[in-house]
Structures are given as C-alpha cells and as structure tokens.
C-alpha cells in the first residue's frame, strides 16, 4: 500500500479544514514546498494535493505551488480540486502533475469524464467524497443524490482505475478512519481504492494495509505529529 502525505492549498498556503468546513481552517505553513521536501526527505514517493479554492469555483489559483512541487521534488504528484473541464486537466499535466483527481465533474459531467479517460487513461483518478452515504460535490458544500456504491459501480463500468474515497465526517477529526466502509468497498469492487479522511494513527495504517488497499492519505495526523511519516511508510510496505 502506498502512503500519500497531503497538502491542502488555500491562498498558496498549506492548510487543513475540519470536516471540509472552510470556516474551520488551520494554516500550517506559508511555504508548502518546504513541507513537500520534508515528505520526500522522510522517504515518501507520492504526494496528494488539493486546491481548496479551485474546489469551490473551478479555478487554478494555486497552480504555481503545485508546479513548484512537481518540478523541485521527485514526488509523484496528484492534484484535485475544481478540475471540471479538459483545459484545466491539461494545465495541470503541463505543470508537471502525474495524476489529476476529478470530483464534482465525475458526478455531474459524464462526457467530460469519458473524454479525460480517453485522453489520459490511468492518469485520471476520481474522488468519492461521502456524506451520509451519498457523494458530496462542489468542495463538499452540496450533497448529490448518488449513493456511494452506485457511484463506485458506475465509475468501475466507465473504466476508472483509481478512486480516492473520503468519509467527510472523519476528515481532520482525528477519530480514526472508516475501516468498515473501506472493507466493504474493497471486497465488492476491483478498482484501486485510496483511503482518505481520518487516518489518525499507525493502527489505522496497519488495518488499511491488511485490506490490500492501493493507498492511504495522511493529512492532519502528519501535521499534529500523531503519525510519524517514516513509520507509516514502513508499516504500509
């Protein structure tokens, strides 16, 4: 299982939200590239980035930071947040990104999803952000009518290779990840699953590893020191 330490971007700073609430934002660094270098120094090979401003309005205000991380480290960079058309995906790939994550667009715009998959294949991942069993969209601000399992089934049928699944109620709450949900999904679907949201301690990493998931994203637990990144990388192997 791979470990993807995370940087969420807002106004070119590294921040974390609590349960996706923009009113509950903690700024961890004014210099995200330093954090990315620390990830790499500790042995990480991957990084998960989210543009929180882009997630709201579909713009790319933090692309210069993402590009800097892609160009100045050897990390495999994946980025999500507001990628709702092929032009935005193109911009990120041109900036050196390795994989882009479609969220709202995967729910609302099947034609764009198909076009992106045709053009970029496995470089496209999809974010399944879950609120009360349904997929949330637009920076988690709205809940769609699509259930989590319906969404997984549809994505698998369309040829999506990789789904990053977040339980919003656990995100940043430091009360453990939703192991039951990941177990159910991993037994039912063949798509690669990355666990995101609430990975709070080494025990969470061990339990996710035992499910043979593709990856786990570590956010707040890194910033608070609750998870030692070197140890997490070792355990995930």
C-alpha positions in Angstrom: 0.0 0.0 0.0 1.3 3.4 -0.9 1.2 6.4 1.5 0.3 9.8 0.2 1.0 12.6 2.7 -1.2 15.6 1.8 -1.0 19.3 1.3 -4.3 21.2 1.0 -3.8 24.6 -0.6 -5.5 27.9 0.1 -4.0 31.3 -0.9 -0.7 29.4 -1.6 -0.5 28.2 2.0 -0.7 24.7 3.4 -3.9 24.4 5.4 -6.3 21.8 6.8 -10.0 22.0 7.2 -12.1 20.2 9.8 -14.7 18.0 8.1 -14.5 20.2 4.9 -15.6 23.3 6.7 -13.9 26.4 5.2 -14.7 28.3 8.4 -12.6 25.8 10.4 -9.3 26.3 8.7 -5.8 25.9 10.3 -2.8 27.3 8.4 0.2 25.0 8.9 2.7 26.7 6.6 3.2 29.7 4.3 5.7 27.6 2.3 4.2 24.4 1.0 7.3 23.4 -0.9 9.2 23.1 2.4 6.6 20.6 3.6 6.8 18.6 0.3 10.6 18.5 0.7 10.1 17.2 4.2 7.8 14.4 2.9 10.5 13.4 0.4 13.3 13.6 2.9 11.3 11.2 5.2 11.0 8.7 2.3 7.7 9.5 0.7 7.4 8.8 -3.1 3.9 10.3 -3.5 2.1 13.5 -2.6 -1.7 14.2 -2.6 -2.5 17.9 -3.1 -5.9 19.6 -3.1 -6.6 23.2 -4.3 -9.4 24.2 -1.9 -10.1 27.5 -3.7 -10.3 25.6 -7.0 -12.7 23.1 -5.4 -15.2 25.9 -4.8 -15.1 27.7 -8.2 -13.2 25.6 -10.7 -10.2 27.9 -11.0 -6.4 27.1 -10.6 -5.2 29.9 -8.2 -2.5 27.6 -6.6 -1.1 26.0 -9.8 2.3 27.8 -9.3 2.7 26.0 -6.0 1.7 22.6 -7.5 4.1 23.1 -10.4 6.9 24.0 -8.0 6.4 20.8 -6.1 6.3 18.8 -9.3 9.5 20.4 -10.7 11.6 20.7 -7.5 11.0 17.3 -5.9 10.9 13.7 -7.3 7.5 13.1 -5.7 4.7 11.6 -7.8 2.1 14.5 -7.6 -1.6 14.0 -7.7 -3.9 17.0 -7.5 -7.6 17.5 -7.0 -10.0 20.4 -6.5 -12.0 22.1 -9.2 -10.9 20.1 -12.3 -14.1 20.4 -14.3 -13.0 20.5 -17.9 -10.3 19.2 -20.1 -8.5 22.5 -20.3 -7.9 22.6 -16.5 -6.6 19.0 -16.6 -4.3 20.0 -19.5 -3.0 22.9 -17.4 -2.1 20.6 -14.5 -0.4 18.0 -16.7 1.6 20.8 -18.5 2.7 22.0 -15.0 4.2 18.6 -14.3 1.5 16.8 -12.4 1.4 13.0 -12.6 -2.3 12.4 -11.9 -5.4 14.5 -11.6 -8.5 13.8 -9.5 -12.0 14.6 -10.7 -14.6 15.1 -8.1 -17.7 17.2 -8.9 -17.2 16.7 -12.6 -17.2 12.9 -12.3 -20.7 13.1 -10.8 -22.2 15.9 -13.0 -20.4 15.6 -16.3 -20.0 12.1 -17.6 -19.0 13.3 -21.1 -16.0 15.2 -19.6 -15.1 12.2 -17.5 -15.1 9.9 -20.6 -13.1 12.5 -22.6 -10.5 12.7 -19.8 -10.2 8.9 -19.5 -9.8 8.6 -23.3 -7.1 11.2 -23.3 -5.2 10.4 -20.1 -6.3 6.9 -19.0 -4.9 5.9 -15.7 -3.5 9.4 -15.0 -7.2 10.2 -14.1 -8.4 9.3 -10.7 -11.8 10.1 -9.3 -12.7 11.4 -5.8 -15.6 9.8 -4.0 -16.3 12.2 -1.1 -19.0 10.7 1.1 -21.5 12.5 3.3 -24.2 10.3 5.0 -23.8 7.6 2.4 -24.1 9.9 -0.6 -21.5 11.6 -2.8 -20.8 15.3 -1.9 -19.8 17.8 -4.6 -18.6 21.4 -5.1 -15.9 21.4 -2.4 -18.1 19.2 -0.2 -20.7 22.0 0.0 -23.5 20.1 -1.7 -24.8 16.5 -1.4 -25.7 14.7 -4.6 -28.4 12.1 -5.0 -25.9 9.4 -5.9 -25.1 6.8 -3.3 -21.5 5.7 -2.7 -22.0 2.2 -4.0 -23.9 3.3 -7.1 -21.0 5.7 -7.8 -18.3 3.1 -7.4 -20.2 0.7 -9.7 -20.7 3.4 -12.4 -17.0 4.5 -12.2 -15.8 0.9 -12.5 -18.0 0.4 -15.5 -16.7 3.5 -17.2 -13.1 2.3 -16.8 -11.9 4.4 -13.9 -8.7 2.8 -12.5 -8.4 4.6 -9.2 -10.9 6.1 -6.6 -9.9 8.2 -3.7 -12.6 7.7 -1.1 -13.1 10.2 1.8 -15.5 10.0 4.6 -16.1 13.7 5.2 -17.4 13.2 8.8 -13.9 11.8 9.7 -11.8 14.2 7.8 -9.5 16.2 10.1 -11.4 14.9 13.1 -8.6 12.6 14.4 -11.0 9.9 15.4 -9.9 7.1 13.2 -10.8 6.2 9.6 -13.9 4.4 8.4 -12.5 0.9 8.3 -15.8 -0.7 7.8 -16.6 1.3 4.7 -13.2 0.6 3.1 -13.5 -3.1 3.8 -17.0 -3.3 2.2 -15.8 -1.4 -0.9 -12.6 -3.3 -1.3 -14.5 -6.7 -1.2 -17.1 -5.5 -3.7 -15.1 -3.6 -6.3 -11.9 -4.2 -8.3 -10.9 -0.6 -8.7 -7.8 0.7 -6.8 -9.0 2.4 -3.6 -7.2 5.1 -1.7 -8.4 5.7 1.8 -8.7 9.4 2.8 -10.1 11.1 5.8 -9.4 10.4 9.5 -6.3 8.3 9.2 -5.3 9.2 12.7 -2.6 6.8 14.0 -0.3 3.9 13.0 -3.0 1.4 13.9 -5.2 2.9 11.1 -2.4 2.4 8.6 -1.9 -1.2 9.7 -5.6 -2.0 9.4 -5.9 -0.4 5.9 -2.7 -2.2 4.8 -4.4 -5.6 5.8 -7.2 -4.8 3.4 -4.8 -4.6 0.4 -6.0 -1.1 -0.5 -4.0 0.8 -3.1 -3.2 3.7 -0.9 -3.8 5.8 2.3 -3.7 9.6 2.5 -2.2 11.1 5.7 -3.2 14.7 6.4 -3.8 16.3 9.8 -2.1 13.3 11.6 1.2 14.3 10.0 0.9 18.0 10.9 0.0 17.3 14.5 2.7 14.6 14.9 0.2 11.9 15.6 1.7 9.8 12.8 5.4 9.5 12.2 5.7 9.5 8.4 8.8 7.3 8.3 7.0 4.7 10.4 3.8 4.9 8.4 5.8 4.3 5.1 7.4 1.3 6.7 4.2 -0.2 8.0 2.4 0.3 4.7 5.0 -1.9 2.9 
